[in-house]
Amino acid sequence: MKLSYNVDLKSRNTFGMAVRAAAFLEYDSVQELADLLSDGRFAGELPLPLLHIGGGSNLLFTGDFPGTVLHSRIRLMTPLPAEGENFRIRVGAGVVWDEFCAWAASEGFWGPENLSLIPGEAGAAAVQNIGAYGREVCELIETVECYDVLRHRPVSLPAAECGYGYRDSRFKNEWKGRYIVTAVVFRLSRSYRPVLDYGHVGQALEAACGSGPYTPQQVRDTVIAIRKNKLPDPAETGSAGSFFRNPFVLPEQYARVERIAAQEGLGPVPHFLMDDGTVKIPAAWLIDKCGWKGQRRGNAGVWPVQPLVLVNATGTATPDEILALEEAVIASVRTRFGIVLRPEVEHI
Ligand SMILES: Cc1cc2nc3c(=O)[nH]c(=O)nc-3n(C[C@H](O)[C@H](O)[C@H](O)COP(=O)(O)OP(=O)(O)OC[C@H]3O[C@@H](n4cnc5c(N)ncnc54)[C@H](O)[C@@H]3O)c2cc1C
């Protein structure tokens, strides 16, 4: 276990916000976490509140954090007895997500290949229900192993109980603060099961590797190539990925956007009709049509290739600069289309 005080968090959040935490604590096992939270050994030593982070890739620190930031160094990857054709593996919450994807592809297992290169760690992947190119991580999760902060005991929660939805789970809602994910049990397969019909993955794969059948490694390499063209590399340009959620609007609101687009010659409005009668409009399209692509406000900017992504353009942007840009983008989309965007990124 390692406890430090007054810690610079710049390297702990992919936005690269130069903020400080009053304390930063890393633990190496469930037992250490249990000792820490249950026996009061650290009572009085740990500034409050507590905040558990992974790779800090979905967070915007809006200023210094007055409490203790917790981080897992549980990095085990333990195979479990197979069930039918399913290979099962327990992955520690602190394992870097893409290292797990790389391992699975190199072993020839299907499952996480479309989720390659998503930043962050395995524990947060189960909290966030990460998704990309037609796959969501909840499809691979058997159970989520947690420490129950309320009852002071380890629990194993079946995926079916975790309330998974689009980039959502009970961990982000009513369970927030109650469960700390310590490990995730995933089910992988050796049976051929690529998902290729989203975001040009199939076309790009065919161009690179011919007509198939393909290997998980080929799909992973293709997804990585597509992502590198589209998204900023956190090692070079700070961001937290998609900053805004895609709005779901009523049909009459969608009709209004269509009218505006027709009047102003903006072209067809991309949209998806949802089962509940609402219409999903890509936030990236709305932001783009407000002229934000590649724009800068001080040290903060809008990524030129994907305007859903706000970036720390110079590496020295402050939280206030990102917040000011966020507000300006929201205001212009509201003024032009009457739609209020909501952030996807968690503000701390
Ligand atoms: C360039 C870029 C591209 C991205 N692309 C995608 C994408 O394609 N698809 C996608 O879904 N996401 C994407 N993201 C968002 C991000 O990578 C995911 O949300 C990721 O799962 C966050 O993981 P993390 O470890 O960084 O979590 P953090 O950002 O540190 O934390 C996220 C949340 O999880 C909680 N948390 C973290 N660890 C634990 C734990 N052990 N127990 C309980 N709670 C915990 C935190 O408190 C916080 O609420 C992208 C981000 C970037 C920067």
Ligand as a Chemical Component Dictionary entry (heavy atoms), coordinates in Angstrom:
data_LIG
# 
_chem_comp.id                   LIG 
_chem_comp.type                 NON-POLYMER 
_chem_comp.pdbx_formal_charge   0 
_chem_comp.three_letter_code    LIG 
# 
loop_
_chem_comp_atom.comp_id 
_chem_comp_atom.atom_id 
_chem_comp_atom.alt_atom_id 
_chem_comp_atom.type_symbol 
_chem_comp_atom.charge 
_chem_comp_atom.model_Cartn_x 
_chem_comp_atom.model_Cartn_y 
_chem_comp_atom.model_Cartn_z 
_chem_comp_atom.pdbx_ordinal 
LIG C1  C1  C 0 -9.147  9.111 -26.255 1  
LIG C2  C2  C 0 -10.266 8.428 -25.527 2  
LIG C3  C3  C 0 -11.095 7.549 -26.203 3  
LIG C4  C4  C 0 -12.152 6.901 -25.532 4  
LIG N1  N1  N 0 -12.930 6.041 -26.247 5  
LIG C5  C5  C 0 -13.943 5.387 -25.617 6  
LIG C6  C6  C 0 -14.746 4.440 -26.331 7  
LIG O1  O1  O 0 -14.541 4.174 -27.516 8  
LIG N2  N2  N 0 -15.759 3.825 -25.667 9  
LIG C7  C7  C 0 -16.000 4.068 -24.330 10 
LIG O2  O2  O 0 -16.918 3.445 -23.779 11 
LIG N3  N3  N 0 -15.244 4.947 -23.623 12 
LIG C8  C8  C 0 -14.232 5.606 -24.231 13 
LIG N4  N4  N 0 -13.458 6.503 -23.530 14 
LIG C9  C9  C 0 -13.785 6.811 -22.115 15 
LIG C10 C10 C 0 -12.956 6.014 -21.065 16 
LIG O3  O3  O 0 -11.822 5.454 -21.636 17 
LIG C11 C11 C 0 -13.801 4.921 -20.421 18 
LIG O4  O4  O 0 -14.924 5.478 -19.777 19 
LIG C12 C12 C 0 -12.984 4.102 -19.391 20 
LIG O5  O5  O 0 -13.694 2.957 -19.000 21 
LIG C13 C13 C 0 -12.589 4.898 -18.158 22 
LIG O6  O6  O 0 -11.681 4.080 -17.438 23 
LIG P1  P1  P 0 -10.708 4.657 -16.356 24 
LIG O7  O7  O 0 -9.982  3.516 -15.751 25 
LIG O8  O8  O 0 -9.871  5.724 -16.935 26 
LIG O9  O9  O 0 -11.754 5.245 -15.298 27 
LIG P2  P2  P 0 -11.799 6.674 -14.599 28 
LIG O10 O10 O 0 -12.001 7.715 -15.631 29 
LIG O11 O11 O 0 -10.664 6.823 -13.665 30 
LIG O12 O12 O 0 -13.129 6.506 -13.747 31 
LIG C14 C14 C 0 -14.388 6.420 -14.385 32 
LIG C15 C15 C 0 -15.457 6.164 -13.325 33 
LIG O13 O13 O 0 -15.285 4.858 -12.770 34 
LIG C16 C16 C 0 -15.104 4.935 -11.350 35 
LIG N5  N5  N 0 -14.133 3.893 -11.001 36 
LIG C17 C17 C 0 -12.881 3.757 -11.478 37 
LIG N6  N6  N 0 -12.311 2.646 -10.991 38 
LIG C18 C18 C 0 -13.239 2.086 -10.169 39 
LIG C19 C19 C 0 -13.257 0.911 -9.358  40 
LIG N7  N7  N 0 -12.231 0.065 -9.286  41 
LIG N8  N8  N 0 -14.381 0.651 -8.635  42 
LIG C20 C20 C 0 -15.456 1.478 -8.695  43 
LIG N9  N9  N 0 -15.488 2.598 -9.441  44 
LIG C21 C21 C 0 -14.394 2.887 -10.174 45 
LIG C22 C22 C 0 -14.618 6.341 -11.090 46 
LIG O14 O14 O 0 -14.909 6.776 -9.785  47 
LIG C23 C23 C 0 -15.400 7.114 -12.137 48 
LIG O15 O15 O 0 -16.716 7.337 -11.686 49 
LIG C24 C24 C 0 -12.390 7.158 -24.163 50 
LIG C25 C25 C 0 -11.527 8.037 -23.466 51 
LIG C26 C26 C 0 -10.482 8.666 -24.130 52 
LIG C27 C27 C 0 -9.564  9.565 -23.368 53 
# 
loop_
_chem_comp_bond.comp_id 
_chem_comp_bond.atom_id_1 
_chem_comp_bond.atom_id_2 
_chem_comp_bond.value_order 
_chem_comp_bond.pdbx_ordinal 
LIG C1  C2  SING 1  
LIG C2  C3  SING 2  
LIG C2  C26 DOUB 3  
LIG C3  C4  DOUB 4  
LIG C4  N1  SING 5  
LIG C4  C24 SING 6  
LIG N1  C5  DOUB 7  
LIG C5  C6  SING 8  
LIG C5  C8  SING 9  
LIG C6  O1  DOUB 10 
LIG C6  N2  SING 11 
LIG N2  C7  SING 12 
LIG C7  O2  DOUB 13 
LIG C7  N3  SING 14 
LIG N3  C8  DOUB 15 
LIG C8  N4  SING 16 
LIG N4  C9  SING 17 
LIG N4  C24 SING 18 
LIG C9  C10 SING 19 
LIG C10 O3  SING 20 
LIG C10 C11 SING 21 
LIG C11 O4  SING 22 
LIG C11 C12 SING 23 
LIG C12 O5  SING 24 
LIG C12 C13 SING 25 
LIG C13 O6  SING 26 
LIG O6  P1  SING 27 
LIG P1  O7  DOUB 28 
LIG P1  O8  SING 29 
LIG P1  O9  SING 30 
LIG O9  P2  SING 31 
LIG P2  O10 DOUB 32 
LIG P2  O11 SING 33 
LIG P2  O12 SING 34 
LIG O12 C14 SING 35 
LIG C14 C15 SING 36 
LIG C15 O13 SING 37 
LIG C15 C23 SING 38 
LIG O13 C16 SING 39 
LIG C16 N5  SING 40 
LIG C16 C22 SING 41 
LIG N5  C17 SING 42 
LIG N5  C21 SING 43 
LIG C17 N6  DOUB 44 
LIG N6  C18 SING 45 
LIG C18 C19 SING 46 
LIG C18 C21 DOUB 47 
LIG C19 N7  SING 48 
LIG C19 N8  DOUB 49 
LIG N8  C20 SING 50 
LIG C20 N9  DOUB 51 
LIG N9  C21 SING 52 
LIG C22 O14 SING 53 
LIG C22 C23 SING 54 
LIG C23 O15 SING 55 
LIG C24 C25 DOUB 56 
LIG C25 C26 SING 57 
LIG C26 C27 SING 58 
# 
